[in-house]
Amino acid sequence: MRLIYYFSLIIAISGSISIGFLYAVQYNVQIEQKENALEKAEEIESTIYYFSNSLFGKNTVDEILWDVTKNCIGRLGFTDCVIYLLDDEKQILEQKAAYGSKNPKEFEIYQPLAIPVGKGIVGHVAKFGKSLLIPDTSKDSRYIADDTDRLSEIAVPITFKNKIIGVIDSEHPDKNFYSEKHLNILSTISALCANKIAGVLAEEERVKALRAKILAEKIKEVDKLKSKLFANISHELRTPLTLMMGVIENHVGELDVNNDWKLLKSQTDKLLRLINQILDLTKIESRKFQINKSGNDIYKLLSDWTAMFESLAISNNVKLKTSIPKDSLWVPIDEDAMEKIMYNLISNAIKFSRPKTKIKVSASYQNEELSIQVKDEGIGIDKKDIPKIFDRFFQVENSSNLGTGLGLSLTKELVELHGGTISVKSKTNKGTSFTLLFPLKSLNTYEEQQEVSKKEGFNQVDNTKKGETGQEIDQAGNHILLIEDHQELADMIVSKLSLKYMVTHVLNGESGVAYARENLPDLVISDIMMKGIDGIKACESLKEDELTSHIPVILLTASADIDTKLKGLRTGADDYLTKPFVTDELIARIQNLLQQREKLKNKFQKIIRLKPSDIVIASTEELFLKKLLNIIDLNLDDGNFSVTQLSEAMGMSRVQIHRKLNALTGQSTTTFIRNQRLLRAAQLLEAKESVSQVAYAVGFSSLSYFTSAFKEQFGILPSLYPLEKK
């Protein structure tokens, strides 16, 4: 029994000792691990401290890389250290810093290497982003032999924001030289290096962007000064040029017989065009050039512009042909800008054509796109020059007809301002064709009125019939607005009037006044007794409004008392009809009022020939015309003054002002502005001003266009106007 006791005791003591020993061993292992971890942490901390201090003040990528390579050797005992940076586009690792026995000098690499991503140890690290420690390079097929003495290698990726930007690499002549300790320290150095490189690159990008911004601002300022200089010089040149042209005009009769005067005229015209081109380009550059579109018959304009070059083509022994439709095509364009486009293209075609060849100007319109082509059989353009012909100041080499290189550049700018495109096809000694494409919707006033009516909920009677071509032929003549809340009576009136007029019917005074303001009908017929705004109030609103005051108004009423009739007439109503009435009587009254408006047009035609200061105001219409003429007079010398600007100054829409003017004068707004320019031009010519001075004073930038427009208006050349006026 005692023996068992001692035996058990011995076993218990032995177990305790064993457990204690095991705990002691485990404790020692833990202590050793903690000491290793602490040592590792201290080493890393020391490395960070050392390299951070070393890299402080290094402000370029080169300085950073060379500092790291040199300190890896001094700090870690490496025999060499190389840093590669990745060219992301080429996928090549390029040596940017290398220090050691082969490269003893800073910032100088002996036979720098370029390693494709995925090739060798370095390329493998760059591809997969994982560090490699190679104890024996002779047993690793990926190793790229540099020299025979390197038997171990370590490579660590330089990573920033999960992206490989380079690799730190070191090789050693001894096997098994590199340890995990080296790997940990080099990884720490790599992280420091990546952050520092990223910071420097970010700063370089910031500085680069700042420099680019400053450079852009300087270029912008230089361009601004250049544009201002060109504009000032061009304006200064206009004065002596005007005087020269005035002298030439005094000898207009000698131009056909005296070659000297003919030469002077051609050269001054050429100089004027050049000055205008420079001014236009400076305006485009400064974004001051405005495209002022208005409705124009483009086919007629193209025919007229082409005809202007007939004599020049004949003198150059070139045949000028056209393929332009004979019918009308009204589209929104800037007439002056389009004339400049065509002038440049046709004059160039003549200039570069060979004798006894032909030039063809053609136009077509399909799918809301206008196509214009100018084709010649001239010397053509070399294939290498085609991409550059629209560049400013570019001149085709080996050409005897050198210009300024501004015409085609300006042409392209003006085409694009219209929202169009210009393209060119050419073969040397075969010819050249320029094609212009403009996305333009053709204008049809009646269809636009129909669309407006649908949007506003008006019941507009379609009073047209189809012709053989399928186009709308307007049989309605004048446009009548009927304001009547009794539908059956309205239907009867509409059925009668629609045989002769285009009729729009609305059911109440509010809608009637709104429609009249928007569409400006030729005459209004309104019932008096209606809910809301009655006929008398509607008439009063129309007559007090400058926009609608000219519209004749006929009032209809079931009341025959004199007070009601007088009340209606005092509001400005032009006629008054008592129900019941015979529709023929209504039609007769409509005809009388419309004829009176035509007679008033003759009166207003005389008024618009006066200066604004000479108009004695006697009616709202005359006040309107005086205001209109004043605005045009103030902008007479501005060739870019357009219908849009006039509409804004008058506080009306383009459509409203057009219809108001047409009702008073029978002229469109564009024609009215042009005619006012020509009327003022005639007055200035009577005061013995020279033709060129007058043309510029009334806003014509093209002297040839002014001459043709003046002759069309007055039947006489401006140079002969004072002499043969009678």
HELIX and SHEET records of a PDB file:
HELIX    1   1 ARG A    2  LEU A   55  1                                  54    
HELIX    2   2 VAL A   61  LEU A   76  1                                  16    
HELIX    3   3 GLY A  120  PHE A  128  1                                   9    
HELIX    4   4 THR A  137  LYS A  139  5                                   3    
HELIX    5   5 GLU A  180  ASN A  250  1                                  71    
HELIX    6   6 VAL A  252  GLU A  254  5                                   3    
HELIX    7   7 ASN A  259  GLU A  285  1                                  27    
HELIX    8   8 ILE A  298  ALA A  307  1                                  10    
HELIX    9   9 GLU A  310  SER A  315  1                                   6    
HELIX   10  10 GLU A  335  LYS A  351  1                                  17    
HELIX   11  11 ILE A  386  LYS A  388  5                                   3    
HELIX   12  12 GLY A  407  LEU A  417  1                                  11    
HELIX   13  13 THR A  445  GLU A  456  1                                  12    
HELIX   14  14 GLN A  487  LEU A  497  1                                  11    
HELIX   15  15 GLY A  509  ASN A  519  1                                  11    
HELIX   16  16 GLY A  535  GLU A  544  1                                  10    
HELIX   17  17 ILE A  562  ARG A  570  1                                   9    
HELIX   18  18 THR A  583  ILE A  607  1                                  25    
HELIX   19  19 PRO A  612  ASP A  614  5                                   3    
HELIX   20  20 THR A  620  LEU A  634  1                                  15    
HELIX   21  21 VAL A  643  MET A  650  1                                   8    
HELIX   22  22 ARG A  654  THR A  665  1                                  12    
HELIX   23  23 THR A  669  GLU A  686  1                                  18    
HELIX   24  24 VAL A  691  ALA A  697  1                                   7    
HELIX   25  25 LEU A  703  PHE A  714  1                                  12    
HELIX   26  26 PRO A  718  LEU A  720  5                                   3    
HELIX   27  27 TYR A  721  GLU A  724  1                                   4    
SHEET    1   A 6 ALA A 114  PRO A 116  0                                        
SHEET    2   A 6 ILE A  92  GLY A 100 -1                                        
SHEET    3   A 6 ASP A  80  ASP A  87 -1                                        
SHEET    4   A 6 LYS A 163  HIS A 172 -1                                        
SHEET    5   A 6 SER A 152  PHE A 160 -1                                        
SHEET    6   A 6 LEU A 132  ILE A 134 -1                                        
SHEET    1   B 2 SER A 294  ASP A 297  0                                        
SHEET    2   B 2 TRP A 330  ILE A 333 -1                                        
SHEET    1   C 5 VAL A 318  SER A 323  0                                        
SHEET    2   C 5 THR A 357  GLN A 366  1                                        
SHEET    3   C 5 GLU A 369  LYS A 375 -1                                        
SHEET    4   C 5 GLY A 431  PRO A 439 -1                                        
SHEET    5   C 5 THR A 421  LYS A 427 -1                                        
SHEET    1   D 6 ASN A 459  GLN A 460  0                                        
SHEET    2   D 6 MET A 502  VAL A 506 -1                                        
SHEET    3   D 6 HIS A 479  ILE A 483  1                                        
SHEET    4   D 6 LEU A 523  ASP A 527  1                                        
SHEET    5   D 6 VAL A 553  THR A 557  1                                        
SHEET    6   D 6 ASP A 575  THR A 578  1                                        
SHEET    1   E 2 THR A 464  LYS A 466  0                                        
SHEET    2   E 2 GLU A 472  ASP A 474 -1                                        
END                                                                             
